[in-house]
Amino acid sequence: MTRKTAPLLACALLAGGALRAESSEYPLVMNLPTAERMQYWDIGVVFTHRFVQPVKDHGKDVYGLDGYTYAGLGFTFGIKPIPGLNAFIYRTADNKTFSFGLQEQVLNGERVRMAVRAERFDEVVKETTTPLGKVGISGLAIQVPTEIFITDDIIFSVVPSYITKTTTTDTILAVPPGQTPNTKPNTGGVFNVGLGLRIGFTEKFSFISEYYPRPSKFAKAAPGGITDGTTYQNGFAVGFSYKTFKHRFTLAGTNASGTTANQVMSGDYGGGPRLSGNWSLGFNVTRIF
């Protein structure tokens, strides 16, 4: 290598790194948002699919693939004049939920990345009260996805979230048999903190996991209509992600029903996450344009 060639190669490598740093990435892992951003006027599309039937029913129903599913479609748009600002819309079949909002990347450090996300959600189905709570509700979700780069390939994420209204807001929470019944309704919103971990094995393959703790107000409460002593559960998702040119495919097993912030982080949506043994499959497909 000549003396002239070496500096040119170094500049090319640095330029390549800068281009990668400026590339768009859809700000979503499985259910938790990330602090990534869509750049310039780029558009990101996500297709989500959640199987309802648990995998444990085995081959007679193709490990849950024969059961009901909830599909969703969303778009995230880069807003070039304001670096780091994205607008998004999303619609899923779960109670015909429609959500839209803004996300701004407020920190993009070498080892820490942070964004602020605000969204409005509306369940378009007719408002009614079921044994598991109300449907047809609407409200706001505020989240602060924060990512800590332990190494370049190991990313730990923390997602503080506040949901203004959930399916059990303004209702009296049921309790397991033998406990003193609640006499006051559950008021106010829910604060929760989602946790995530991503481990990259190669440039294309990575392991992903997410954890959605049970909010403290549901620690001694039971989903309505359940009388076997069961209380609300913690939620999780574990799986793998594969990235190819402008596409990302994510497959995971999860006991959490839903995909939106109010569905995943509220802790009481549809009776809350299922027992850990009743997990089912789900996948996301994202595409950058």
Sequence and secondary structure as in RCSB ss.txt:
>XXXX:A:sequence
MTRKTAPLLACALLAGGALRAESSEYPLVMNLPTAERMQYWDIGVVFTHRFVQPVKDHGKDVYGLDGYTYAGLGF
TFGIKPIPGLNAFIYRTADNKTFSFGLQEQVLNGERVRMAVRAERFDEVVKETTTPLGKVGISGLAIQVPTEIFI
TDDIIFSVVPSYITKTTTTDTILAVPPGQTPNTKPNTGGVFNVGLGLRIGFTEKFSFISEYYPRPSKFAKAAPGG
ITDGTTYQNGFAVGFSYKTFKHRFTLAGTNASGTTANQVMSGDYGGGPRLSGNWSLGFNVTRIF
>XXXX:A:secstr
  TTHHHHHHHHHHHHHHHHHTS   SBSSSSB S    TT EEEEEEEEE S GGGGGGGTTTTTS EEEEEEE
EEE TTSTTEEEEEEEETGGGEEEEEEEEEEEE SSEEEEEEEEEEEE S  EEETTEEES EEEEEE  EEEEE
ETTEEEEEEEEEES  TTTTB  B  TTS    S B S EEEEEEEEEEESSSSEEEEEEEE   GGGTT B TT
  SS     EEEEEEEEEETTEEEEEEEES   SSHHHHSSS GGGSS  GGG EEEEEEEEE 
